[in-house]
Amino acid sequence: MPPLPYPFDRCWSTADAIPLACLLEASAPKLGNVHPAAAFSDMQFSHFAGAAIALRNGFQNYASHPVGQIVLTAVQAMREQVGRNTSLGTILLLAPLAKGVVQEGTLESLQAAVGRELDGLTPDDSRQVYEAIRLAAPGGLGQRSTEDVAGDAPPNLVAAMQQVAGTDAVARQYATGFADIFERLLPWFNEELNRHADPLAAIVELQLRWLAHEPDGLIVRKLGMVVAGEVQRLAQQTLASKGKQREAAVAALDRFLREDGHRRNPGTTADLIAAAVFMRLVLP
């Protein structure tokens, strides 16, 4: 089997892998997302590049700080650097993963280490995560969710994540020990890296596979399950197509996601991909 394409042909330190994963995820021309050749009215690739630097600074003390403090510090750095929310979901995912890497360096033991981090979360972690969410002000929160976040943080963050795990894949990782990352996205990404000499092409294919797998959580929050389900159906059709038909289907799905003022932006999927890219970078 040929070696994986750079930079996935080597193991990176956590400090370097965090900004690199964010840059690679944002650089790939993923459908419906911001990338170097596609911007939103209020956000462009340069914001994500700046956020990658902010996350490096925000995660500076990840080895010694608890998860909640890491999340809050990283969100504060992101808001100060770029003035908007580019990466809340990514931060929420990377914090427990980075803590797990401190303890273990192999895939076989890393998921258990992440599970121990989740089991050890305290009311202080919950309070700081809720403060970070309020500071980031993510799009798509309905009235109930906004009120929940504005209120007192629950003592058990994992239990709170379990309540929305059915539609929010970022929350589901806290509830399931990051099962989607370790057991689905990372194996899929390894498959795509073995198929593509260009790692950005592998990231795009990974996005399409996940969009076909389940409705994107951000689309669900903004527009409801019917629209999110339609995106999933179109992604399934696109994934099954071949040749020129595939090229046309990819272009059509990208246009569909960018219509309606980019409200169909599959942002939760982008966060999951960033986490999978990070994991691939830190694993030997």
C-alpha positions, 0 to 999 in steps of 0.5 A: 500500500502506498504511503498516505499523502502529506501531511498524513504520512507522519505523526504530528504533535497535538499543538501543531495538529490543532491548527493544521487540522483546522486549516486543512478542513477549511481549505478543502472545497467542501460542499456548501462550506466556506473555503478559499474559492467560496465565501459567505456574506459575513465570513470568508476563508481568511476568518477560518485561517485566523481562527486556526491560529486562535485555536493554537493559542487557545489550546496552549495549556491543554495538557494541564487545564480541564476540558471546560477551561480549554473550551472557554479559553479557545472560544475567547481566543477565537472571538478576539481574533476573528470576531465571529463564531467559526469553530465552536463545534470544532473546539468542543470536539478537540478539547476532550480529544486533545486531553486523551492524546496526553494520556495515550498515543495509540488508537486502541487506547485513545478512545478509552482515554477520551472516555475517562475525560468525559467521565471526569467532567465536573460542574465547573466544566459544564459552567465553562462550556455553557459560558463558551457557548453563550460567548460564541453565539452559534447560529440555529439555536431555537428559543428553547435552546437559547433559553437553556443555554442562557440559564444555569449550566447543568451539573452534568454536561454529558447528561445535558449533551445526551438530551440533544444527541439525537439531532446534534452530532457534536453533542452525541460525541460527548454522550457516546465516547466519540464513537462516530469519530473513532468507529466511523469517520476515522476509518472512512478517512483512512479509506479516502486517504488511500484512494486520493493522492490529494488529501483535500480531495479525501476530505471532500469525499469524507464530507459527502459520505457523512452527509449521505449518512445522516442529516447535518445537525446545523441544518436541522437546527436552522431549517428542520428535519425535512430540509436536512433530510432532503440534503441527506437524500441528495448526498446519497444520490450524489455518492452513488453517481459516477463519472460526469453524472457525479460531477454534475450532481456534486455541483448541483448539491453545492448550489443547493446548499449555498441557496437561501443565504447559505442557511443550508451550510452543513456546519456540524459535518465540518466540525466532525471532519476537523476532529477526524482530521486532527485524529489522523494527524496525531496517530502514529 
